Each structure stands twice: as structure tokens, then as C-alpha cells.
Amino acid sequence: MTGISDLILAAQTSPPKPIIQGLLNESEIAGLHGAPEVFKTIFCLQLAESLASGAPLLGTWRVPKPQHVYFFETEMSLAALGLRLAKMFAHRTAPDRIHFVDEARLRKFRRAPDLKSKFALLSEWMAEVKPDVLIIDTANPFFRGKESPNDETTAGAFFDLLEATPASVKLFVRHNHKPRIDDQGGDAATKIRGSGQFSDVPDLLLELRRIDKRTNEAALSISKFRHGTKPEDLRLWLDTEDLRLVPVPPVIYLLQPGARSRYELLEGLAKRFGIQQRAADDLIKAQQRYLKERMSGHKVIYEIDWSAAPDAEWFGRIEGSRETVGNMQGCISYSLSLATDEEAAPLVL
């Protein structure tokens, strides 16, 4: 028998062990949901990179130690996935702790007749690399024929089999259902397509949304969190050049390597983030207090005012930001020491 004092002692002597500080612990299940084309796969790849390298997730959540990740991509072809990875890691070293399934095994998985046999194959392949984390993008192909994700018994079997896979932490991806009238103001977790168990069972649920489909701006929300108060939404922008979600305003991101002319800044915002001039001017104005502006001939030149930057809400999401400013104390020039895009790339995940 276990009593109240036993449970309290267990919590004190064996607290949860985080794999992502303040977000996700060992032996937990997480889910990511959202509408189509809201950058879910890109987020998952960046999540895998953070876990495998030990770098902070989106500059926001610390990863205590590197983990081995098994990334089970079920919908995108391996060729398309490889092209994405080539862009993501064009200017940085790819971590070696991420493992992907090959094409032959994917075909075998798709031919498997039911949930039980699909999970048996997945567990067999995972046992070869002994991952700490399993990421399933997406869970849709697990359900075929009579095994519907809308059925409570089938959904329950999915989570039982997922729990039994040989990894401490599991994350699955699901699509949201089509927008309904009752979605307005309701619990975001109820928007997940299929049985209510997809929102009830996980310890953590994340939702990705596009702010405006005409731009690359998105928001990451915590739609379910068992460990206390939900963190605030995190605004993200997709950099189409590097195929990465950026957790700082694009103006700041583009100025991190050093000063740019107004023309260069507007060109970068349009080309890499899909932000046209009027919206770009609004973004520059919103960050004006953290910028230095000067003239060079007929050109307007912008650079980050690193003496003011620590007051910005985005400052802590720039890796090494405090060290950067600390090294600049007492210097005449506040130019960022990293001068090229290639060198600046590791600053933001």
C-alpha cells in the first residue's frame, strides 16, 4: 500500500528528470498539433536537433544533456526530407544523435496490417539504436482500415503501444480538425482530430498556428501542461533561406551579424520572411528603441544597440546574448563580433 507520506517522499527524493527544462520530462508523452502547413515538421526537426545537440530549444527552453532521437517520418518522402535537411544544415554541423528510418523499412511499415504489427516493427527498429526520444511525424499512417483514430478503443490501443516502445519520451504529431464554430474561445486541445484521448493522455500538448498565411509568422502555444502554469505563447518566424523557425523578430535576426543598410534589411525581410515594405517598416519601428540608426552617404544604416538590447523581451532567446553584451562593456564600437551569416547561424535555433 502507498499513502500520502509515501507519495510526498517519492516526489521529494525522485523528482521528474527534465529532458527539456520547464517543458518535458523523462517517461512522458507529448503531442504537437496544428492545421496543415503550419511548419510542424520543421519544428520537429529543430526539436530533434536541440535534443541531440543539447542546445536550447528555440532559444527558450534549456536542454540539460544531449539525447539520442529516433525520428520516424511517415508522410514526407526521404528525398524531400533530405532536401530540407540540406538547407537547415548548410551552414552548421548536423548532430549525429538523430536516427531516421530508411525507405525499405517505411514500405514494410505501410504494408503492416494493423496497429500492433506497425508498433512491433517500430519497436524492433528502435531497439537497434536505443533512443531516448521518439518523434512520430505524423501518427496518421498508424490508422488504416477498421482501426480509426476516432474510435476510443483504437486510440487507447495506440497509446498503450506507444508507451511500450523502447524510448523514455515520445512525441507524436496530429492534425487539427477543420475549423468549427465551437472552436472559438474553447480549449485548443479539443481541436485535435480524432478521439478525445489525443488530448487527454499526453502530459504535454503543443499547438502551432500561422498568424497570417500571407507571411511566415507563426505562434507556438502550450495547449496542455501538467507541470504548473502554461508558458506564454512564443512568436516564431520561418526563415525560408535556412528553413528554420526563428524566435526573435526578423529585424533583429537579420541584424545579428552586423549593420545593414535599409535596402539590405528590406530585401532580407521580403526574401527570407515574406514581409513586404509596409509591414517591414512597422517591424523596424517596433524595434526602434533597440536599434542604432545612422547615415552613410545617402544610405540609412541600422544596427542593434547592444547596450539597450538586454531590456528587450527577445534578448534571452539569443544564444550567448549576455556574454556578447558583457564582452562589449567599455568598448567604443558596439558592432557584433560575428561578421558573416555563416558564423551568425548558431546564434538562433
C-alpha positions, 0 to 999 in steps of 0.5 A, a space after each residue: 500500500 502507498 499513502 500520502 507520506 509515501 507519495 510526498 517522499 517519492 516526489 521529494 527524493 525522485 523528482 521528474 528528470 527534465 529532458 527539456 527544462 520547464 517543458 518535458 520530462 523523462 517517461 512522458 508523452 507529448 503531442 504537437 498539433 496544428 492545421 496543415 502547413 503550419 511548419 510542424 515538421 520543421 519544428 520537429 526537426 529543430 526539436 530533434 536537433 536541440 535534443 541531440 545537440 543539447 542546445 536550447 530549444 528555440 532559444 527558450 527552453 534549456 536542454 540539460 544533456 544531449 539525447 539520442 532521437 529516433 525520428 520516424 517520418 511517415 508522410 514526407 518522402 526521404 528525398 524531400 526530407 533530405 532536401 530540407 535537411 540540406 538547407 537547415 544544415 548548410 551552414 552548421 554541423 548536423 548532430 549525429 544523435 538523430 536516427 531516421 528510418 530508411 525507405 525499405 523499412 517505411 514500405 514494410 511499415 505501410 504494408 503492416 496490417 494493423 496497429 500492433 504489427 506497425 508498433 512491433 516493427 517500430 519497436 524492433 527498429 528502435 531497439 537497434 539504436 536505443 533512443 531516448 526520444 521518439 518523434 512520430 511525424 505524423 501518427 496518421 499512417 498508424 490508422 488504416 482500415 477498421 482501426 480509426 483514430 476516432 474510435 476510443 478503443 483504437 486510440 487507447 490501443 495506440 497509446 498503450 503501444 506507444 508507451 511500450 516502445 523502447 524510448 523514455 519520451 515520445 512525441 507524436 504529431 496530429 492534425 487539427 480538425 477543420 475549423 468549427 464554430 465551437 472552436 472559438 474561445 474553447 480549449 485548443 486541445 479539443 481541436 485535435 482530430 480524432 478521439 478525445 484521448 489525443 488530448 487527454 493522455 499526453 502530459 504535454 500538448 503543443 499547438 502551432 498556428 500561422 498568424 497570417 498565411 500571407 507571411 511566415 509568422 507563426 505562434 507556438 502555444 502550450 495547449 496542455 501542461 501538467 507541470 504548473 502554469 502554461 508558458 506564454 505563447 512564443 512568436 516564431 518566424 520561418 526563415 525560408 533561406 535556412 528553413 528554420 523557425 526563428 524566435 526573435 523578430 526578423 529585424 533583429 535576426 537579420 541584424 545579428 551579424 552586423 549593420 545593414 543598410 535599409 535596402 539590405 534589411 528590406 530585401 532580407 525581410 521580403 526574401 527570407 520572411 515574406 514581409 513586404 515594405 509596409 509591414 517591414 517598416 512597422 517591424 523596424 519601428 517596433 524595434 526602434 528603441 533597440 536599434 542604432 540608426 545612422 547615415 552613410 552617404 545617402 544610405 540609412 544604416 541600422 544596427 542593434 544597440 547592444 547596450 539597450 538590447 538586454 531590456 528587450 523581451 527577445 534578448 534571452 532567446 539569443 544564444 550567448 546574448 549576455 556574454 556578447 553584451 558583457 564582452 562589449 562593456 567599455 568598448 567604443 564600437 558596439 558592432 557584433 563580433 560575428 561578421 558573416 551569416 555563416 558564423 551568425 547561424 548558431 546564434 538562433 535555433 
